[in-house]
């Protein structure tokens, strides 16, 4: 359906898996040169981490923890083996989280995703992601230039100047949020400016519903989306098949039950966890706080890597009940104590002026004794009383939600 960037994208899945996990032990040893990883990996047989099952035994590092960990050990929290001066650029993103950029071509591995979106050598690209302190602009810029494109470093905002740039340089491709592309197109239509040169786009950083995709297509622009973060760069990207997002090469993606590091069955919604094979800046099981689900089979475009459904919500569902925080990992601990249970969901509601918790638990064998055991575990782990509702397997939706806050406040 489309050309591949290289032969890595179309190799047999078993060949890819073997290559990734053959590299992993050396990456783990490199990560262990950083003090924080050395502590986390202490006593583990790193040479033995050569499969997904073995990888799942390593601790998860939550992205939500990074601001606090970095503040305690500036700038990178002890998770980077090299000194700040060994990198090409140094950034910050909201949190704050401090991120280094490797001094190398395409350090964020964006070229594959841009190529899948139709970007080619000699294209002129309008890049409207910010170049100020955050890495967004440089992620797209470096990937496009690695493909041989010329990049207009426009950044966001200032539509009048953007129109001047577009009319002068006639870019055929756009990088930025889908929202800003719509602003440009609507503004050009109302002011009589010519932006017709733009024919393809790679969008990220905001929701991209089918309705907006169709609106762009009706105006002659084929837009594809990418899932990328300021820490990791490109994680997955859309292809002309438009069936999910294909995971990037040279990274390992797991989908785990929120609040745990336990992989979910294929097709179940869970939290995205990424391990990178970058010796200079390794991430080991970084939990991003975003929900998705893995798709079965390979993409019709010919790429054979794992596919995900895209962003499906947030995994960080912590909420306050009676003045105390309740977290997904606490609900997961109840499940660990009762491994025969299916999905769990803690539903928080209001009864008058009082918060009420109900633990909904899927089971094949409901009993008063099981309900009493779960109620006791609920109080022990959460330090709060709640009721238990035992339901049949498959009753809870496959949406990755562990805590459902259904309270309304007038």
N, C-alpha and C positions, 0 to 999 in steps of 0.2 A: 504493500500500500504506500510505502514511502522508503526512501533510501535510508540506510543506517549510517550513523556517524562513523562507526568502525565495526570490526568483526566481534568485538567484545559484546556488543548489544544483541547479537543473534546466536551466540554460542549455546550449547545445550545447558539447561539449568543445572544439571549435576556437575558439569565441568566448571561452571561459575562458582557453585557452592564449594567445591573442592579447592579452587584457587583462593577464595576468600578466607577459608578457615586454615589453609596452609600458611597464609600470611599473618593470621591473627596472633599467634604466640609471640612473634617478634615485635608486633605493635604493642602488645601488653607489656613486654619487657621494657620497651621504650617509654611507655606511659609511666611505668614504675620508677623511672628516673626522677619524676616529679614527686615532691614530698607527700602531697595529698593522695595521689594514686598509690604511692608506696605503702601508705598506711592502710588504704582500702584493700589492696591486693596482698597484703602481708600474709605469708604462710600458705598461699595458694600455689598449686602446681600449674604455673602458667603454660608450660609446654603441653599440658594435657587439655587445654581449652581449644579443641579442634572440631567442635560441632555446635549446633544450636542448643542442644541439650546441656552441654557443658557451659556455654556462654550464659545460659539462663540461671546458672548458680552464682554468677558474680553480682555484686550489689548494684542497684540502680542509682544513678546520680540525677536528681530532679533539677530541671532548669529553674524552678521556682526557688531552689536553695542557693543558686549561684550568687545573687546579690549579697546575701549575708556572708557566705563563705569567702567571696572576694574581698568584702570590706574588712574581714578579719585578717586577711593575708593579701594585701594589695600587690600587684593588680589582678592576678589571675587565680587567686585562692589556692595556689600551690598545685594546680592541675596542668601546668604547662612546663615541659622539661626545659625549654630554652628561655633565655633572657629576653626582655622586651626589645632590646636593640638588635636581636637576630631576625626580626620580622621586617616586612616591607612597609606596612601601615598598621596603625593602632587606632581602634575605634571604641565607641561606647554606644549602647542602645538602651532604651528605657528599662529601668530596674534599680540602679544602673547595672548593666552587665558590660564588662570590658572584653573586647574581642580583638585578637591579633590577626593580621592577614599575612600569609606566607609570601616571601619574596620569590614568586614563581609565576609563570604564565597560567592564566585561568585558575587561580588558587581556590576559587569557590565551586569549581566543576560545573560551571553554567553553560559551557559550549554545547554540550549534548542536548540540553533542553531547548536552547535557541535553535539548534540545527533541526530538531524535530518540529519546531514551529515554522520552519521554512526559511530561516536566516541563512544567507550564503555569502561567500567571499565577494567583495565589491559592493555589497549593500550599504546604504547609508541608514543609520539607526538613530532615531530620536529617543534618547534615554531620559525619562522624566523622574526616575527615582533620585532621592536626595544624595548629594555628594558631601553633605556637611556632617561630620563626626560619625554618622552611622554608615555601615558598609553597603547599604542597598544599591546605591548608584554604582559603586565599584564592582559589586557582584556581577551585574549585567554588563558593565563596560568591559571588564576583563574577559568575560566569556565571548562577547561579540567581537572584540579585537583578536582573540585567539582564532576565531573563524575567518579573519581577514576582512571584517567589516570596518567601515569608518563610523565613529560614534560622535553624535552631538551631545555634549554633557549638559543638557538643558536644565535638569533638576525640575522640581515641581513648581506650579504657580506661574504667574505673570503670563497670561494667555496671549496678550498682544505681542510680546516679544517672541513667544513660541510660534505664532503665526508668521512672523517675519523670517524666523529660522526655517520653517517648513517651506515657505514659498521660495526661499533662496537656495536651500540645499536639496530640496525635493526628496526627503527620506522615504524609503519604501517600507520601513519597519519601525515599530514603536515598542518601547519597554516602559512599563509603569503600572499604576493601578488601573483597573477597568473604569473606575469612577472618573479619573482624570481624562482618560481617553474620551469618555462620553462628553465631558465638559468641553474638550477641544472641538469635537465634532459638532456639538450643539452651538457653540460659540461661533464657529466658522460659518455654519449655515445661517445664523442670524445676522452676521456682519459681512457676509459676502467674501470671506477669505477662502483661499484655495488650499485645501489639505488633501486633495484627491490622490496625491502621490503615495500615501500610506495604504499598503495593501495587506500587511500582515502584522501581527502583534503578539507579544508574550507578556501576559499580565499576571500579577501576583499582589499579595498584600491586602486583598479585600475579596468579598464574596463576588462570584462571577456566575450569576444565574443563567439558565438557558435562554431566558427572554432577552438578556443583554447580549449574549452571544449571537442570537438571531438578529438583533438590531444592528450589530456591527457587520454581520455577514450581508445583510440587506444593503449596506453602504459599501460593499466591496472589500471588506476587511475580514480576513480569517484570523481570529484571535484564539490563542491557546493559553492555558493556565499552567503555572508551576507552583509547587509547594516548596518553599525555601525559607530558611531562617537566617538571622544575622550571625548565629553561632556556627552553622554547618554549611551554609550556602544551599545549593540545589539538592533536595532530597528526592523529589519525584517530579515528573513533568508529563503533560498531555501530549499525545501524538495524533496524527490525522485519523486514527481509528476512533478517537473520542470515546474510548471505553476504559475509563479509569485513568490513573496516572501511573506511569512506568517508573519504578525505583531506579535511581542513578546507579552507575557502576561504582565499584570500589567502596561501597558502604554496606553495612548489614542493618536491615530494618527488622525489628520485631514489633508485634502488636501484643500488648500485655493487658491483663485485667487492671483497671484503675486502682491505684493504691498499693499495687504489688509489682513484682518483677516477673510474674508468672505468665507465660505466653497463653493466649486464648486459642481455641480451635479456629481453623481457617473459616472466614466468613463472619465470625463474631466481631462485634465492635469493641475496640479497646484503645489503649493509649499507645502512641507512637514512641518507640525507643530506638535510638540510632547509635551504632558503633562505627566510627570512621577508621580508615586504614591509613591515616596521615601520620607519618613518624614525627613530623615537626610539631603538630598540634592534634594529638589523638584525643578523641572522646570515646569513653567506654560506657556503653549503656546509658546514654543521656535521654532521660524521659522528658519529652517536650511539653506535656500537658494538653496535647491535642488528640482528639479521637478520630479513628478511621477504622476500616476493615479491609483485610486482604481479599483479593478476588482470585478465583481459581483460573487455571489455564494461562495461556500466553496471549498477548495482544495480537489482533488481526494484522497489525502493521508489520509484524515479523520480529519485533523485539521480544525477547524471551524472559526478561527479568520479572520479578514479582511486581504485581500491580496492586495499587490501593485505590479506594473509592474517593479519595480526596478528604478535605476537612469536614468532619461531622460533629463538631462541638468541642467543648472543653472537658478534659478529664479531671481538672481541679474543681471538684464540686463541694468543697468545704463550706459549711454553713454554721451559724450560731444557733444553738437550741438552749433555751433557758440560760443564756449568758455564757455558754461553753461551746467551743468549737468542736464540731463533729466532722471527721475526715474520712475519705474513702478507704484509707489504709486500715482504719479501725473496723469498718464493715468487712473488709477483706480478712482481717484476723478472725472474725467470727466464722467465716467460711473455712479457714484453715483448720479450725477446731472441729468442724463438722464436714469433712471432705465429701461425704455422700450427697450433700445438698447441690442443687443446681444454681441458677442465678439468685442473687440477693439484691434487695433494694430497700433502703431506709426512706420511708415517706414521712415528711414533716408537715403537719397541718396545725390548725388552731382550733381549740374548743373554748369559745368565749375569749378570755384574755390569757389563755394558757397554751403553751406549745405542747404538741402531742407527737410522739414518735411511734411509728408502726414498722416493724421489720417484716417485709414480705419475703418468704423463702420458698423456693421451688423444691419439692421432694416427692419421691414415689411412695414414701411410707410415712404419711402424717400420723401423729399421735400426740396426746396430751403431754406425754413425757418429753417428746422432742421439743414441743412448744415451750415447756417449762425450762428446759436446758438452754434454749436459745434466749429466752427472756433473762435468765441468770447471766449468760455471757454478755448480753447487751448491757446490763447494768455494770458488770465487772469491767468491761473494756471501755465503755463510753462514760461511765460514772453517772449515768442517767437512766431513769426507768422508762420502759416502753413496752408496747404490746407486740405480739407476734401473730402473723397470719401465714399459715401454711397453704401453699397453692400447688397446683399440678405443674410438672415440667412443661416449659414452653409458654407459660402464662405471661411472663414478663417480656416486654419487647426487646429485641436485639439492638439496643441503641447505646450501649456502654454506660448508661446512667446507673450509678450506685446509690447516690443520694438525690432524692427528688423533693425539693422544697416547694410545697404547694400552698404555702401561706399567702394570704392576701391581707394587706394592711390599708385601711381607709384613712 
